[in-house]
Amino acid sequence: MTILIGFHQSCYRNFKTYYQEKVQCEWVGAFPGLVSYQRFIEWVPGTLVPRCAYLRSCFGKCSGISLMDSTSLKVCHNRRIKPHKVFED
């Protein structure tokens, strides 16, 4: 779980590269029983519940004020806005 959290906090965009370059080369001393990349990937689904619990513990206390981003999402090209019928009603 530590490796997965470290990946999300790193600048790597590819987990395989992160595991092979960072974990297996630089962090091998911190994880003495380090397994291969393929074996690690097989174990990842078993960490779902602990990762959800960790994420939940990272949330702050709700103050009753929530913010929402109002960034517009492009649904279609501007020339197709008028005939677009998905959100007609």
N, C-alpha and C positions, 0 to 999 in steps of 0.2 A: 504494500500500500504506500509506503514511503517513496518508492521509485515512481509510482504513478502520480503522486502529488508533486514530486519534484519535476516530472515532465511537464505538468500543466503550469508550473511556475517558471519554467525555463523558456528560452527563446527558440527552442527546436520546434519544427512543424511536423516532423516525421518521427514517430515513436521508435521505429526500428533503428534509425540513425542515432537517436538519443541513447537507446539501450546499448548499442554496440560501441559508440564513441565515448560516451560519458560514463555510463554505469560499469561496463565491462573493463574499461581502461583505467578510469580515475577512481571509481568507488569500490574496486574489488576488495580493498582492505576493510571497508565498512560492512560488506556483506560476504562473510567467509563461505557460506554455502550457496553462492550465486550459481544459478542454473543457466542453460542456454536460452537464447531468445525464444525459440519455438516452445520450449517447456514453460517459460514465463507467460507467454501468450495463452497457453492452455489453462493457467491458473487465474488469469485476470477475471473471468466471470464470477469466480468465487469471492471476489472482493467487493461486489456490488453493494451488499448491505452495510458492511463497515464503512465504505466510502460515502454512502448516503448519510450514515450517522455522523461521520466527520463533517460533511458539508453542512448538515443541520446545526452542528455545534458552532460553526463559524458564523452563523447568522447573528446579527445584533438584535437587541430587544426592540420590538415594534413600538414606535412612538405615536402611532395613529395617523401619521402623515406619510403618504406614499407619493412617489414621483413617477410619472410615465413619460416615456420618450415619444415625441410626436413627429418623428422623422417620417416623411412620406415614402411609401413603397411604390415603385413603378410596376404596374400590372401589365401594361402593354404599351406599345409605341403611341405617341401622341396622335398620330393620324387615325388610329383605331379606337380611340376613346369613345366616340359617339356610337359606333355600331356594337360596342362591347356590351353583352347582355347578362353577364354573370351577377353583377350587383344592381340590376335594374330596379328591383323592388326595395 
